Amino acid sequence: MIINLFLFVVLELASGFCNNLSQFLAVRSLYGIAMGGKVSSDNFLSLADQLTSRRALWTRSCYCT
């Protein structure tokens, strides 16, 4: 996750230094790939947070019965 956040910073700064449209599109496409990696880790972290909350455990037990 730290590596992914580092990629966000580097690619976002690199998009400001692009000289033409093709460079900009290449950098932004790499940024989109990095965004895909972040979304999957965010989903995992939000699921882990939901599983540890008391309310989520209670609602999950109600739906199972």
C-alpha positions as CSV (number, residue, x, y, z in Angstrom):
1,M,0.0,0.0,0.0
2,I,2.9,2.4,0.7
3,I,4.4,1.6,-2.6
4,N,1.1,2.2,-4.3
5,L,0.7,5.6,-2.6
6,F,4.3,6.5,-3.6
7,L,3.3,5.7,-7.2
8,F,0.4,8.0,-6.9
9,V,2.7,10.9,-5.9
10,V,5.3,10.2,-8.5
11,L,2.8,9.8,-11.4
12,E,0.8,12.8,-10.4
13,L,3.9,15.0,-10.3
14,A,5.0,13.5,-13.6
15,S,1.8,14.4,-15.3
16,G,2.6,18.0,-14.6
17,F,5.9,17.8,-16.4
18,C,4.6,16.2,-19.6
19,N,5.4,18.0,-22.8
20,N,2.8,16.7,-25.2
21,L,-0.5,14.8,-25.2
22,S,1.0,11.3,-25.8
23,Q,3.2,11.6,-22.7
24,F,0.4,12.9,-20.7
25,L,-1.9,10.0,-21.7
26,A,0.9,7.5,-21.0
27,V,1.4,8.8,-17.5
28,R,-2.3,9.0,-16.8
29,S,-2.8,5.4,-18.0
30,L,-0.1,4.3,-15.5
31,Y,-1.9,6.4,-12.9
32,G,-5.1,4.5,-13.7
33,I,-3.3,1.2,-13.2
34,A,-2.1,2.3,-9.8
35,M,-5.6,3.4,-9.0
36,G,-6.8,-0.1,-9.7
37,G,-4.3,-1.4,-7.2
38,K,-5.5,1.1,-4.6
39,V,-9.1,0.2,-5.0
40,S,-8.6,-3.5,-4.3
41,S,-6.6,-2.7,-1.1
42,D,-9.3,-0.2,0.0
43,N,-12.0,-2.8,-0.4
44,F,-10.0,-5.2,1.7
45,L,-9.4,-2.7,4.4
46,S,-13.0,-1.6,4.6
47,L,-14.1,-5.2,4.8
48,A,-11.7,-5.8,7.7
49,D,-12.9,-2.7,9.5
50,Q,-16.6,-3.8,9.0
51,L,-15.8,-7.3,10.4
52,T,-14.3,-6.0,13.6
53,S,-17.1,-3.5,14.5
54,R,-19.7,-4.7,16.9
55,R,-22.6,-3.5,14.9
56,A,-21.4,-5.4,11.8
57,L,-21.1,-8.6,13.8
58,W,-24.6,-8.2,15.2
59,T,-26.2,-7.5,11.8
60,R,-24.3,-10.3,10.2
61,S,-25.6,-12.7,12.8
62,C,-29.2,-11.5,12.3
63,Y,-29.0,-12.1,8.6
64,C,-27.6,-15.6,9.0
65,T,-30.5,-16.9,11.1
